[in-house]
Amino acid sequence: MINLLPPNVKSDFNYARHNVVLLRWVIVLLLGIVGIAAITSYGMFSMQSSINKLNSQVSTDETKAQKLKLDSDQKKVEDITSSLKLVNQVLSREILFSELLKQIATVIPAKANLTGLSISSTQASGIDLTANATDYTTATQLQVNLQDPANKIFSKADIVNITCSNSNAADPKYPCIITLRALFASNNPYLFINNKKTAK
């Protein structure tokens, strides 16, 4: 086939074909750039989202750690405070235990014996006592004797518990166990402070 077109028209056709090819390459490049930008943006967004999540988790963990440490420290402080209060109670009362025990011994009924005595941490001026008795009546009589104002030992003595059972008793002669909580009388001469006042 013989092309009889003028040279300038042939040249225009050639340029047009080249322009179409170039245009296609430009479109491909533009699509490539848009794709790369989209992938980069998505990657940056994902990375920033992960960073934000990690920062939030770190902040939450730090808050939890601080709270746990604070709770632990607070418990230690409360334990120390409780111990100091008990020590302060003992020192402030300065109980003359030797004299106190002698006086308690004089009011214990014949069919009972004192088995334990400890400072109460729940009462400001209290003491806990445990004793064995031959029967329920003797156990209750001990409570009456301890809070008798004439004895000047306790202003009040409450029965915490009385149990009477041969199987629980260390000594079969004393099957009843009584636990009492008593408050010192304000004029108790067996507290060191009151003892000093009496001496003056």
Secondary structure as GFF3:
##gff-version 3
##sequence-region A 1 200
A	DSSP	alpha_helix	7	93	.	.	.	ID=ss1
A	DSSP	alpha_helix	97	107	.	.	.	ID=ss2
A	DSSP	beta_strand	112	119	.	.	.	ID=ss3
A	DSSP	beta_strand	126	133	.	.	.	ID=ss4
A	DSSP	alpha_helix	136	146	.	.	.	ID=ss5
A	DSSP	three_ten_helix	149	151	.	.	.	ID=ss6
A	DSSP	beta_strand	154	164	.	.	.	ID=ss7
A	DSSP	beta_strand	176	184	.	.	.	ID=ss8
A	DSSP	alpha_helix	192	199	.	.	.	ID=ss9
###
